[in-house]
Amino acid sequence: MGFIIRFILFVVVFSWIIRALRRLIFGMFYKRKFNQYNEQYNNQQSRAQQEKKTPETQEDRILDFQRKKFETTEVEDAEYEEIR
């Protein structure tokens, strides 16, 4: 009887150890791959922003200025008179 309980306890503890090791190993690989992906993504984003930051024509500069001005303006409530 004592042998069966020890065996079950051994199997449970051994499975926990294997599961923890597996998470540790896969976590390290995942983190390394995730960091590489993030670096590539950030590099692409920074290149796109650098290209986007320098407008090519005067018209692009004007449109960019107007867009920024529109985004920063406050919205005012309009007053309506009801006509019957």
MMTF fields as JSON, N, C-alpha, C and O atoms, coordinates in Angstrom:
{
  "mmtfVersion": "1.0.0",
  "mmtfProducer": "UNKNOWN",
  "numBonds": 335,
  "numAtoms": 336,
  "numGroups": 84,
  "numChains": 1,
  "numModels": 1,
  "chainsPerModel": [1],
  "groupsPerChain": [84],
  "chainIdList": ["A"],
  "bondAtomList": [4, 2, 8, 6, 12, 10, 16, 14, 20, 18, 24, 22, 28, 26, 32, 30, 36, 34, 40, 38, 44, 42, 48, 46, 52, 50, 56, 54, 60, 58, 64, 62, 68, 66, 72, 70, 76, 74, 80, 78, 84, 82, 88, 86, 92, 90, 96, 94, 100, 98, 104, 102, 108, 106, 112, 110, 116, 114, 120, 118, 124, 122, 128, 126, 132, 130, 136, 134, 140, 138, 144, 142, 148, 146, 152, 150, 156, 154, 160, 158, 164, 162, 168, 166, 172, 170, 176, 174, 180, 178, 184, 182, 188, 186, 192, 190, 196, 194, 200, 198, 204, 202, 208, 206, 212, 210, 216, 214, 220, 218, 224, 222, 228, 226, 232, 230, 236, 234, 240, 238, 244, 242, 248, 246, 252, 250, 256, 254, 260, 258, 264, 262, 268, 266, 272, 270, 276, 274, 280, 278, 284, 282, 288, 286, 292, 290, 296, 294, 300, 298, 304, 302, 308, 306, 312, 310, 316, 314, 320, 318, 324, 322, 328, 326, 332, 330],
  "bondOrderList": [1, 1, 1, 1, 1, 1, 1, 1, 1, 1, 1, 1, 1, 1, 1, 1, 1, 1, 1, 1, 1, 1, 1, 1, 1, 1, 1, 1, 1, 1, 1, 1, 1, 1, 1, 1, 1, 1, 1, 1, 1, 1, 1, 1, 1, 1, 1, 1, 1, 1, 1, 1, 1, 1, 1, 1, 1, 1, 1, 1, 1, 1, 1, 1, 1, 1, 1, 1, 1, 1, 1, 1, 1, 1, 1, 1, 1, 1, 1, 1, 1, 1, 1],
  "groupList": [{"groupName": "MET", "atomNameList": ["N", "CA", "C", "O"], "elementList": ["N", "C", "C", "O"], "formalChargeList": [0, 0, 0, 0], "bondAtomList": [1, 0, 2, 1, 3, 2], "bondOrderList": [1, 1, 2], "singleLetterCode": "M", "chemCompType": "L-PEPTIDE LINKING"}, {"groupName": "GLY", "atomNameList": ["N", "CA", "C", "O"], "elementList": ["N", "C", "C", "O"], "formalChargeList": [0, 0, 0, 0], "bondAtomList": [1, 0, 2, 1, 3, 2], "bondOrderList": [1, 1, 2], "singleLetterCode": "G", "chemCompType": "PEPTIDE LINKING"}, {"groupName": "PHE", "atomNameList": ["N", "CA", "C", "O"], "elementList": ["N", "C", "C", "O"], "formalChargeList": [0, 0, 0, 0], "bondAtomList": [1, 0, 2, 1, 3, 2], "bondOrderList": [1, 1, 2], "singleLetterCode": "F", "chemCompType": "L-PEPTIDE LINKING"}, {"groupName": "ILE", "atomNameList": ["N", "CA", "C", "O"], "elementList": ["N", "C", "C", "O"], "formalChargeList": [0, 0, 0, 0], "bondAtomList": [1, 0, 2, 1, 3, 2], "bondOrderList": [1, 1, 2], "singleLetterCode": "I", "chemCompType": "L-PEPTIDE LINKING"}, {"groupName": "ARG", "atomNameList": ["N", "CA", "C", "O"], "elementList": ["N", "C", "C", "O"], "formalChargeList": [0, 0, 0, 0], "bondAtomList": [1, 0, 2, 1, 3, 2], "bondOrderList": [1, 1, 2], "singleLetterCode": "R", "chemCompType": "L-PEPTIDE LINKING"}, {"groupName": "LEU", "atomNameList": ["N", "CA", "C", "O"], "elementList": ["N", "C", "C", "O"], "formalChargeList": [0, 0, 0, 0], "bondAtomList": [1, 0, 2, 1, 3, 2], "bondOrderList": [1, 1, 2], "singleLetterCode": "L", "chemCompType": "L-PEPTIDE LINKING"}, {"groupName": "VAL", "atomNameList": ["N", "CA", "C", "O"], "elementList": ["N", "C", "C", "O"], "formalChargeList": [0, 0, 0, 0], "bondAtomList": [1, 0, 2, 1, 3, 2], "bondOrderList": [1, 1, 2], "singleLetterCode": "V", "chemCompType": "L-PEPTIDE LINKING"}, {"groupName": "SER", "atomNameList": ["N", "CA", "C", "O"], "elementList": ["N", "C", "C", "O"], "formalChargeList": [0, 0, 0, 0], "bondAtomList": [1, 0, 2, 1, 3, 2], "bondOrderList": [1, 1, 2], "singleLetterCode": "S", "chemCompType": "L-PEPTIDE LINKING"}, {"groupName": "TRP", "atomNameList": ["N", "CA", "C", "O"], "elementList": ["N", "C", "C", "O"], "formalChargeList": [0, 0, 0, 0], "bondAtomList": [1, 0, 2, 1, 3, 2], "bondOrderList": [1, 1, 2], "singleLetterCode": "W", "chemCompType": "L-PEPTIDE LINKING"}, {"groupName": "ALA", "atomNameList": ["N", "CA", "C", "O"], "elementList": ["N", "C", "C", "O"], "formalChargeList": [0, 0, 0, 0], "bondAtomList": [1, 0, 2, 1, 3, 2], "bondOrderList": [1, 1, 2], "singleLetterCode": "A", "chemCompType": "L-PEPTIDE LINKING"}, {"groupName": "TYR", "atomNameList": ["N", "CA", "C", "O"], "elementList": ["N", "C", "C", "O"], "formalChargeList": [0, 0, 0, 0], "bondAtomList": [1, 0, 2, 1, 3, 2], "bondOrderList": [1, 1, 2], "singleLetterCode": "Y", "chemCompType": "L-PEPTIDE LINKING"}, {"groupName": "LYS", "atomNameList": ["N", "CA", "C", "O"], "elementList": ["N", "C", "C", "O"], "formalChargeList": [0, 0, 0, 0], "bondAtomList": [1, 0, 2, 1, 3, 2], "bondOrderList": [1, 1, 2], "singleLetterCode": "K", "chemCompType": "L-PEPTIDE LINKING"}, {"groupName": "ASN", "atomNameList": ["N", "CA", "C", "O"], "elementList": ["N", "C", "C", "O"], "formalChargeList": [0, 0, 0, 0], "bondAtomList": [1, 0, 2, 1, 3, 2], "bondOrderList": [1, 1, 2], "singleLetterCode": "N", "chemCompType": "L-PEPTIDE LINKING"}, {"groupName": "GLN", "atomNameList": ["N", "CA", "C", "O"], "elementList": ["N", "C", "C", "O"], "formalChargeList": [0, 0, 0, 0], "bondAtomList": [1, 0, 2, 1, 3, 2], "bondOrderList": [1, 1, 2], "singleLetterCode": "Q", "chemCompType": "L-PEPTIDE LINKING"}, {"groupName": "GLU", "atomNameList": ["N", "CA", "C", "O"], "elementList": ["N", "C", "C", "O"], "formalChargeList": [0, 0, 0, 0], "bondAtomList": [1, 0, 2, 1, 3, 2], "bondOrderList": [1, 1, 2], "singleLetterCode": "E", "chemCompType": "L-PEPTIDE LINKING"}, {"groupName": "THR", "atomNameList": ["N", "CA", "C", "O"], "elementList": ["N", "C", "C", "O"], "formalChargeList": [0, 0, 0, 0], "bondAtomList": [1, 0, 2, 1, 3, 2], "bondOrderList": [1, 1, 2], "singleLetterCode": "T", "chemCompType": "L-PEPTIDE LINKING"}, {"groupName": "PRO", "atomNameList": ["N", "CA", "C", "O"], "elementList": ["N", "C", "C", "O"], "formalChargeList": [0, 0, 0, 0], "bondAtomList": [1, 0, 2, 1, 3, 2], "bondOrderList": [1, 1, 2], "singleLetterCode": "P", "chemCompType": "L-PEPTIDE LINKING"}, {"groupName": "ASP", "atomNameList": ["N", "CA", "C", "O"], "elementList": ["N", "C", "C", "O"], "formalChargeList": [0, 0, 0, 0], "bondAtomList": [1, 0, 2, 1, 3, 2], "bondOrderList": [1, 1, 2], "singleLetterCode": "D", "chemCompType": "L-PEPTIDE LINKING"}],
  "groupTypeList": [0, 1, 2, 3, 3, 4, 2, 3, 5, 2, 6, 6, 6, 2, 7, 8, 3, 3, 4, 9, 5, 4, 4, 5, 3, 2, 1, 0, 2, 10, 11, 4, 11, 2, 12, 13, 10, 12, 14, 13, 10, 12, 12, 13, 13, 7, 4, 9, 13, 13, 14, 11, 11, 15, 16, 14, 15, 13, 14, 17, 4, 3, 5, 17, 2, 13, 4, 11, 11, 2, 14, 15, 15, 14, 6, 14, 17, 9, 14, 10, 14, 14, 3, 4],
  "groupIdList": [1, 2, 3, 4, 5, 6, 7, 8, 9, 10, 11, 12, 13, 14, 15, 16, 17, 18, 19, 20, 21, 22, 23, 24, 25, 26, 27, 28, 29, 30, 31, 32, 33, 34, 35, 36, 37, 38, 39, 40, 41, 42, 43, 44, 45, 46, 47, 48, 49, 50, 51, 52, 53, 54, 55, 56, 57, 58, 59, 60, 61, 62, 63, 64, 65, 66, 67, 68, 69, 70, 71, 72, 73, 74, 75, 76, 77, 78, 79, 80, 81, 82, 83, 84],
  "secStructList": [7, 2, 2, 2, 2, 2, 2, 2, 2, 2, 2, 2, 2, 2, 2, 2, 2, 2, 2, 2, 2, 2, 2, 2, 2, 2, 2, 2, 2, 2, 2, 2, 2, 2, 2, 2, 2, 2, 2, 2, 2, 2, 2, 2, 2, 2, 2, 2, 2, 2, 2, 2, 2, 1, 7, 1, 1, 2, 2, 2, 2, 2, 2, 2, 2, 2, 2, 2, 2, 2, 2, 2, 1, 7, 7, 7, 7, 7, 7, 7, 7, 7, 7, 7],
  "xCoordList": [0.82, 0.0, 0.868, 0.592, 1.887, 2.769, 3.532, 3.838, 3.836, 4.553, 3.706, 4.24, 2.416, 1.51, 1.416, 1.44, 1.308, 1.216, 2.517, 2.484, 3.671, 4.953, 5.085, 5.58, 4.642, 4.726, 3.856, 4.302, 2.636, 1.736, 2.335, 2.311, 2.864, 3.501, 4.703, 4.898, 5.495, 6.644, 6.2, 6.806, 5.154, 4.659, 4.147, 4.409, 3.432, 2.897, 4.036, 4.045, 4.978, 6.101, 6.945, 7.367, 7.19, 7.976, 7.279, 7.943, 5.955, 5.227, 5.296, 5.401, 5.237, 5.376, 6.753, 6.873, 7.777, 9.142, 9.296, 9.862, 8.798, 8.882, 8.12, 8.603, 6.936, 6.134, 6.855, 6.846, 7.474, 8.195, 9.403, 9.651, 10.153, 11.302, 10.867, 11.513, 9.777, 9.279, 8.868, 9.176, 8.178, 7.795, 9.011, 9.043, 10.017, 11.235, 11.952, 12.357, 12.11, 12.825, 12.046, 12.614, 10.766, 9.968, 9.821, 9.756, 9.766, 9.681, 10.916, 10.815, 12.079, 13.311, 13.328, 13.674, 12.956, 12.929, 11.893, 12.142, 10.725, 9.656, 10.076, 9.848, 10.693, 11.112, 12.162, 12.122, 13.097, 14.134, 13.525, 13.877, 12.62, 11.982, 11.081, 11.031, 10.371, 9.488, 10.291, 9.867, 11.445, 12.288, 12.815, 12.873, 13.2, 13.666, 12.547, 12.78, 11.34, 10.2, 9.913, 9.663, 9.949, 9.692, 10.744, 10.41, 12.016, 13.067, 12.839, 12.977, 12.494, 12.231, 11.03, 11.064, 9.968, 8.758, 9.047, 8.608, 9.788, 10.115, 10.993, 10.825, 11.93, 12.777, 11.941, 12.155, 11.004, 10.135, 9.275, 9.092, 8.747, 7.9, 8.699, 8.211, 9.919, 10.72, 11.11, 11.14, 11.408, 11.71, 10.495, 10.617, 9.317, 8.093, 7.793, 7.353, 8.026, 7.774, 8.772, 8.411, 10.028, 11.017, 10.669, 10.801, 10.227, 9.826, 8.576, 8.432, 7.682, 6.432, 6.636, 5.884, 7.641, 7.861, 8.354, 8.171, 8.965, 9.488, 8.572, 8.727, 7.607, 6.715, 7.51, 8.5, 7.063, 7.816, 7.474, 8.345, 6.255, 5.854, 5.283, 4.975, 5.149, 4.566, 3.113, 2.648, 2.407, 1.004, 0.897, -0.007, 1.818, 1.813, 2.065, 1.443, 2.966, 3.246, 2.018, 1.705, 1.332, 0.133, -0.956, -1.593, -1.169, -2.19, -1.849, -2.731, -0.577, -0.15, -0.392, -0.871, -0.064, -0.294, -1.784, -2.172, -2.621, -4.057, -4.629, -5.518, -4.131, -4.602, -4.246, -5.083, -3.012, -2.607, -3.404, -3.79, -3.649, -4.42, -5.853, -6.419, -6.438, -7.798, -7.878, -8.851, -6.856, -6.876, -6.759, -7.255, -6.11, -5.904, -6.985, -7.028, -7.854, -8.899, -9.968, -10.259, -10.546, -11.597, -12.942, -13.188, -13.79, -15.115, -16.043, -16.077, -16.795, -17.758, -19.16, -19.472, -19.993, -21.391, -22.127, -21.993, -22.887, -23.686, -25.051, -25.633, -25.542, -26.855, -27.851, -27.646, -28.927, -29.956, -31.245, -31.595, -31.934, -33.258, -34.275, -34.177, -35.245, -36.262, -37.279, -37.804, -37.559, -38.515, -39.788, -39.768, -40.931, -42.215, -43.077, -44.2],
  "yCoordList": [-1.191, 0.0, 1.261, 2.192, 1.307, 2.457, 2.655, 3.782, 1.534, 1.619, 2.334, 3.13, 2.075, 2.683, 4.187, 4.963, 4.606, 6.03, 6.735, 7.82, 6.121, 6.71, 6.808, 7.806, 5.771, 5.778, 6.887, 7.601, 7.042, 8.1, 9.467, 10.36, 9.637, 10.896, 11.187, 12.323, 10.176, 10.341, 10.769, 11.662, 10.145, 10.48, 11.923, 12.652, 12.332, 13.7, 14.719, 15.689, 14.505, 15.436, 15.455, 16.52, 14.295, 14.215, 14.954, 15.624, 14.844, 15.543, 17.063, 17.823, 17.5, 18.934, 19.443, 20.523, 18.684, 19.088, 19.159, 20.121, 18.152, 18.142, 19.331, 19.99, 19.609, 20.728, 22.062, 22.933, 22.225, 23.456, 23.624, 24.723, 22.551, 22.619, 22.949, 23.739, 22.342, 22.597, 24.063, 24.691, 24.605, 26.021, 26.931, 27.932, 26.573, 27.378, 27.379, 28.434, 26.215, 26.112, 26.796, 27.593, 26.503, 27.132, 28.626, 29.396, 29.051, 30.471, 31.22, 32.333, 30.611, 31.263, 31.39, 32.447, 30.322, 30.379, 31.376, 32.133, 31.371, 32.281, 33.718, 34.566, 34.015, 35.375, 35.839, 36.984, 34.967, 35.332, 35.621, 36.61, 34.763, 34.96, 36.191, 36.939, 36.409, 37.554, 38.848, 39.813, 38.887, 40.084, 40.367, 41.526, 39.325, 39.522, 40.082, 40.98, 39.567, 40.045, 41.504, 42.313, 41.846, 43.229, 44.176, 45.285, 43.763, 44.618, 44.869, 45.999, 43.825, 43.986, 44.893, 45.765, 44.703, 45.504, 46.965, 47.867, 47.199, 48.573, 49.247, 50.435, 48.499, 49.072, 49.465, 50.529, 48.625, 48.934, 50.154, 51.021, 50.217, 51.345, 52.65, 53.688, 52.593, 53.823, 54.289, 55.49, 53.342, 53.724, 54.347, 55.337, 53.766, 54.296, 55.692, 56.566, 55.908, 57.223, 58.246, 59.399, 57.836, 58.764, 59.174, 60.34, 58.209, 58.527, 59.396, 60.276, 59.153, 59.894, 61.304, 62.217, 61.487, 62.781, 63.839, 65.03, 63.447, 64.431, 64.495, 63.708, 65.435, 65.572, 65.957, 66.684, 65.466, 65.671, 66.994, 67.613, 67.424, 68.644, 69.662, 69.342, 70.876, 71.946, 71.615, 71.901, 71.019, 70.649, 69.63, 69.72, 68.657, 67.679, 68.354, 68.001, 69.316, 70.046, 70.817, 70.83, 71.453, 72.228, 71.3, 71.598, 70.189, 69.242, 68.661, 68.47, 68.383, 67.859, 68.888, 68.542, 70.147, 71.219, 71.372, 71.505, 71.353, 71.504, 70.319, 70.496, 69.129, 67.946, 68.057, 67.783, 68.456, 68.603, 69.702, 69.556, 70.794, 71.892, 71.442, 71.788, 70.673, 70.178, 69.222, 69.242, 68.386, 67.423, 68.089, 67.55, 69.256, 69.907, 70.925, 71.401, 71.275, 72.256, 71.637, 70.444, 72.477, 72.01, 72.062, 72.915, 71.138, 71.072, 71.996, 71.971, 72.81, 73.714, 73.192, 72.68, 73.337, 72.919, 73.945, 75.155, 73.431, 74.313, 74.532, 73.613, 75.743, 76.055, 76.11, 76.803, 75.373, 75.311, 75.905, 75.717, 76.612, 77.094, 76.217, 75.928, 75.805, 74.925, 75.761, 76.735, 75.398, 76.14, 75.315, 74.117, 76.015, 75.298, 75.888, 75.43],
  "zCoordList": [0.0, 0.0, 0.0, -0.757, 0.814, 0.893, -0.411, -0.802, -1.084, -2.362, -3.412, -4.184, -3.461, -4.445, -4.211, -5.167, -2.959, -2.647, -3.033, -3.614, -2.713, -3.1, -4.61, -5.134, -5.306, -6.773, -7.366, -8.265, -6.882, -7.363, -7.049, -7.896, -5.857, -5.477, -6.378, -6.809, -6.657, -7.545, -8.944, -9.537, -9.475, -10.813, -10.842, -11.799, -9.817, -9.769, -9.705, -10.463, -8.818, -8.671, -9.941, -10.391, -10.513, -11.747, -12.889, -13.68, -12.989, -14.052, -13.84, -14.802, -12.567, -12.292, -12.693, -13.271, -12.394, -12.748, -14.262, -14.781, -14.975, -16.44, -17.017, -17.938, -16.481, -16.972, -16.733, -17.604, -15.565, -15.254, -16.174, -16.671, -16.406, -17.308, -18.729, -19.417, -19.16, -20.512, -20.667, -21.68, -19.67, -19.73, -19.744, -20.459, -18.944, -18.883, -20.228, -20.715, -20.822, -22.104, -23.217, -23.964, -23.342, -24.393, -24.158, -25.117, -22.895, -22.588, -23.056, -23.57, -22.879, -23.322, -24.845, -25.374, -25.552, -27.013, -27.504, -28.442, -26.862, -27.265, -27.043, -27.905, -25.887, -25.587, -26.59, -27.041, -26.941, -27.892, -29.263, -29.907, -29.701, -31.003, -30.976, -31.952, -29.875, -29.736, -29.775, -30.411, -29.106, -29.113, -30.518, -30.93, -31.259, -32.625, -33.485, -34.295, -33.323, -34.1, -33.764, -34.658, -32.459, -32.055, -32.606, -33.023, -32.617, -33.16, -34.645, -35.113, -35.385, -36.816, -37.032, -37.901, -36.256, -36.399, -36.064, -36.778, -34.973, -34.585, -35.629, -35.905, -36.214, -37.254, -38.468, -39.049, -38.848, -39.99, -39.686, -40.541, -38.461, -38.083, -38.062, -38.51, -37.544, -37.475, -38.88, -39.151, -39.768, -41.153, -41.821, -42.543, -41.581, -42.182, -41.635, -42.383, -40.347, -39.762, -40.274, -40.509, -40.45, -40.968, -42.394, -42.768, -43.176, -44.546, -44.55, -45.398, -43.616, -43.558, -43.003, -43.344, -42.154, -41.525, -42.496, -42.243, -43.58, -44.52, -45.733, -46.666, -45.73, -46.883, -48.13, -48.054, -49.25, -50.487, -51.166, -51.775, -51.073, -51.785, -50.814, -49.666, -51.285, -50.47, -50.129, -49.025, -51.072, -50.84, -49.707, -48.877, -49.668, -48.578, -47.237, -46.235, -47.217, -45.977, -45.505, -44.315, -46.436, -46.086, -45.56, -44.549, -46.234, -45.792, -44.423, -43.586, -44.202, -42.912, -41.811, -40.73, -42.08, -41.112, -40.808, -39.647, -41.853, -41.646, -40.869, -40.036, -41.133, -40.411, -38.934, -38.074, -38.632, -37.239, -36.547, -35.388, -37.251, -36.681, -36.396, -35.359, -37.315, -37.138, -35.955, -35.201, -35.793, -34.699, -33.339, -32.35, -33.264, -31.976, -31.638, -30.504, -32.569, -32.272, -31.386, -31.473, -30.53, -29.643, -30.355, -31.208, -29.984, -30.587, -29.819, -28.589, -30.544, -29.917, -30.174, -31.25, -29.156, -29.315, -30.178, -29.996, -31.097, -31.95, -31.3, -30.722, -31.403, -30.863, -31.999, -32.996, -31.835, -32.867, -32.332, -31.166, -33.182, -32.826, -33.509, -34.701, -32.739, -33.281, -34.039, -33.501, -35.261, -36.115, -36.18, -36.459, -35.905, -35.96, -37.019, -37.228]
}
